[in-house]
Amino acid sequence: MNANHEGLAPASILVSAGRQPRIPGAGLNAPLELSSTYVADGPVDYARAGNPTWTAFEEALGALEGGSALVFSSGMAAIAAALSIAPQGAIIVVPTHAYTGTGLMLESLEKAGRAILRRVDISDTTAVIAALEGADVLWAESPTNPMLEVADLPRLCEAAHKVDALVLCDNTFATPLIQQPLSMGADVVVHSVTKYLAGHSDVVLGAAVTADTDRGRRLHEALAQHRLLHGAIAGPMETWLALRGMRTMHLRVERSSANAAVLAARLQGHPAVERVRYPGFGSIIAIEVLGGLEGAETVAAKVRLWTHATSLGGVESLIERRRRHPAEPPTVPDNLLRLSVGVEDVEDLWRDLGAALAHQIPSG
Ligand SMILES: *Cc1c(COP(=O)(O)O)cnc(C)c1O
């Protein structure tokens, strides 16, 4: 973390971090540096090892999370790098519900005999702590995708460190505006930058962030080495767009969270909605609708302002039945629709969703 940002609120960090030095005539924004190689004898000689656009993005995200960031080509690339820290044959405690790509990657490690998985409900603190006995790594995601279970991160990190287990945490859903896992004891935070950080559904990008401690710096070195050698590096254009998107993240998240709170309250008790999952913060809501799988598909097909699409965290509101994806575990209900609430007018969103849900209200 750059000392210049210490003591600043997230909104000020988002606007001011990762800027150019204030030299007369310098541009305000970081350059979009499109060079694969650099004149010899500088700090970086080849662009797989470093790029000024990355540095600007990393400075901003690092300041926001309270650590040091590394940008990757996607959230999955950052997750792969983080999991590469786990020793061969590691015992990894993992949430039953997590991002599907993470679940598939963990499963492939298990099948290859490279890891032993212990699956837990991440919101059941007692169960997670019991599972940590003799474990090497805790993979945390909170709130979870798409069930929105919330982990007690400070207690889990404390318990993990007691048994010398690393804590790797996917902070995509909460964003660093709502939760800063490094300050709660996590060792590595990963992000799908694709979602709230970039915020405009126009890039795929990821990041990993480590604490500014001796242990954190060692992990940072290992992650940087993984990026350099495995080569899952971010495109400068994507990185530049993500930093541009981040400048307004606090405004987007504030509005989408306010919209989500209004919608969650109205969905509760709606005659076509069997259950609402909403952690009380953020802008993702999961609803179970009447009419099972077909009912949920009908609602997703009938919306006009909302878009039926996967992904989340952009300015536009998206809706998706998660079990469309075969990788989503059967414990996720068939009729569960994940809503990624955007920054549109909340009354327009409600009218559109309400009209789609009306198709599922039993007549008579
Ligand atoms: C989308 C997502 C990912 C994967 O990120 P990509 O940028 O798509 O590779 C990881 N974790 C969570 C929670 C996500 O929502």
The ligand as a Gaussian input file, in Angstrom:
#p B3LYP/6-31G(d) Opt

LIG

0 1
 C      -17.158000     -14.348000     -11.661000
 C      -16.546000     -14.833000     -10.406000
 C      -15.279000     -15.439000     -10.402000
 C      -14.513000     -15.709000     -11.676000
 O      -13.997000     -14.544000     -12.227000
 P      -13.672000     -14.374000     -13.807000
 O      -13.249000     -12.954000     -13.876000
 O      -14.940000     -14.678000     -14.532000
 O      -12.593000     -15.340000     -14.139000
 C      -14.751000     -15.812000      -9.189000
 N      -15.427000     -15.641000      -8.025000
 C      -16.650000     -15.079000      -8.001000
 C      -17.351000     -14.931000      -6.693000
 C      -17.254000     -14.661000      -9.177000
 O      -18.475000     -14.119000      -9.141000

